[in-house]
Amino acid sequence: MQIHFFATLRQITNQKTVEFDLPDQATVREMVELIINRFPSMRKELLDEDGNLWRHVHVFVNGRDTPYLSDKMETIVQPTDTVNIFPAVGGGAL
């Protein structure tokens, strides 16, 4: 499966798109753990101290943000799914 990283997350992966081998019936949660296993410094960027996705991190599966998926973090991802991961984005004027 190809996972696309954006903004500051690309500095960790050193590339926009990374190929991952996901086991059959892997969930979004398991996919995130595989990402962290490969890129340990990604943990603090993606997960809070309780191991949950930060609210400001967006993991899109086929264009749908994780909170809006049928089973949220327990949703099964397929090798053909499109996955995009965005960190918090800030900036602009007040």
C-alpha positions in Angstrom: 0.0 0.0 0.0 1.2 3.5 -0.8 0.8 6.1 2.0 1.2 9.8 1.1 2.6 12.1 3.7 2.3 15.9 3.7 3.9 19.0 5.1 6.3 18.4 8.1 5.7 14.6 8.0 7.7 14.5 4.7 10.7 15.7 6.6 10.5 12.5 8.7 10.0 10.1 5.8 12.2 12.0 3.4 9.7 11.3 0.6 6.1 12.1 -0.3 4.9 8.5 -0.8 6.1 5.4 1.1 5.2 1.8 0.2 4.1 -0.4 3.2 3.2 -4.1 3.3 0.0 -4.3 5.3 -1.3 -7.6 6.6 -4.7 -8.8 5.4 -7.6 -7.1 7.3 -5.3 -4.5 8.8 -7.1 -1.6 10.5 -6.3 2.1 10.4 -4.9 1.7 13.9 -2.6 -1.1 12.8 -1.5 0.9 9.7 -0.5 3.8 12.0 1.5 1.4 14.2 3.3 0.1 11.1 4.2 3.7 10.1 5.5 4.3 13.6 7.5 1.1 13.6 9.2 2.2 10.4 9.6 5.9 11.4 9.7 5.9 15.3 9.9 9.7 15.5 6.5 9.8 13.8 4.9 8.7 17.1 5.0 12.1 18.7 3.6 13.6 15.5 0.7 11.3 15.2 -0.3 10.0 18.6 -1.0 11.5 22.0 0.2 10.1 25.3 -2.7 7.7 25.4 -1.9 6.3 21.9 -4.8 8.0 20.2 -4.5 10.1 17.0 -4.0 13.7 17.9 -7.2 15.6 17.0 -5.2 17.9 14.7 -3.8 14.9 12.7 -5.8 13.9 9.7 -5.6 10.4 8.2 -7.7 10.2 5.1 -8.7 6.8 3.6 -10.2 7.3 0.1 -10.8 10.9 0.9 -12.6 10.4 4.2 -11.0 11.6 7.5 -10.7 8.8 10.1 -13.4 10.1 12.5 -15.9 9.8 9.6 -15.0 6.3 8.6 -17.6 3.6 9.5 -15.4 2.0 12.2 -13.1 5.0 12.8 -9.6 3.7 13.7 -10.8 0.1 13.5 -11.8 0.4 9.9 -10.1 -2.1 7.6 -7.9 -0.7 4.9 -7.4 -2.4 1.6 -4.1 -2.4 -0.4 -5.8 -0.4 -3.1 -7.1 2.3 -0.8 -5.6 5.8 -1.1 -4.2 7.0 2.2 -3.1 10.6 2.9 -1.7 11.8 6.2 -1.7 15.4 7.2 -0.2 17.0 10.3 -1.5 20.1 12.0 -1.3 23.0 9.6 -1.0 26.5 11.0 -0.2 30.0 9.9 -2.0 32.9 8.5 -3.0 36.2 10.0 -5.4 36.8 12.9 
